[in-house]
Amino acid sequence: IDNPEHPRTGNKYRVWPLYNFASAIDDHELGVTHIFRGQEHAENETRQRYIYEYFGWEYPETVHHGRLSIEGVILSKSKTRKGIEEGKYLGWDDPRLGTIRALRRRGIQPEAIRELIVEVGLKKSDTTISWDNLAAINRRIIEPIANRYFFVADPIPMEIRGYEEEFTAEIPLHPDYPERGVRKLKFTPGKPIYVSKDDLELLKSNEYIRLKDLFNVKIVEANEERVIAEFDSVEYEKAREHRWRMIHWVPEGKPCEVLVPEGDELIVRKGLLEMNADLKVDDIVQFERFGFVRIDKVEGDKVIAIFAHK
């Protein structure tokens, strides 16, 4: 018998009802008819049945199920709480976590979670599902509603020689829904455009590439500081015929950060977003060649997004 002082009743009692006693009494008095709980509580049913049988009560229908885990995200409540208290996680909606709030913050739709759970079903054994499975369902749901934009991570200026006229690229907000309108990106002679450092391996001297929805260029020089290219042609058909790689770009842009969960790490990708991208908090969009994101904050011209999946 333990003798700690109770915060409310002091030393009035010496023995306290334990979990299984209290749960059994509560379930009966609340009129519970069905119990759904984790497989780890299966042994508790034996103890709680004893209370019910002693009082002559009918025990509720009980279903024990295994734990449903998502690969690559943290689901443990104790680890999450400790991480939040230590400042490791931003809160219960930290994108690295597997809480409902965290999934929502990443742009995972309720329908996707519901569909996945129904698809997996109720099982007694623990089940671990791949993040890719959840992403595939979510992608199918958000693909029709997500407008497209160019986000250039770790931008490098590209100087294009040999084209002396302004050129305005008109790019659909969504390739399957032309009625939504277009984005307009203007190339101006003498001014650089910006491409992503991620594409540096494609930008080799004497190689040709297609600047998406703009024109084809030949790479003269490329390093982490700048890229110099020469205009080749406008026609997309030529790039397709020669199988030239295609990359995205922006002529100028507003600052943008994308928080990318990678296991226990939260990577911040900084770059430039299309200047005229009209985005608001909770918008789900696709950054072309980068992935689907949910807009988390808009601070003046600066946009902060959370990476959902490819």
Disulfide bonds with the S-S distance in Angstrom:
none
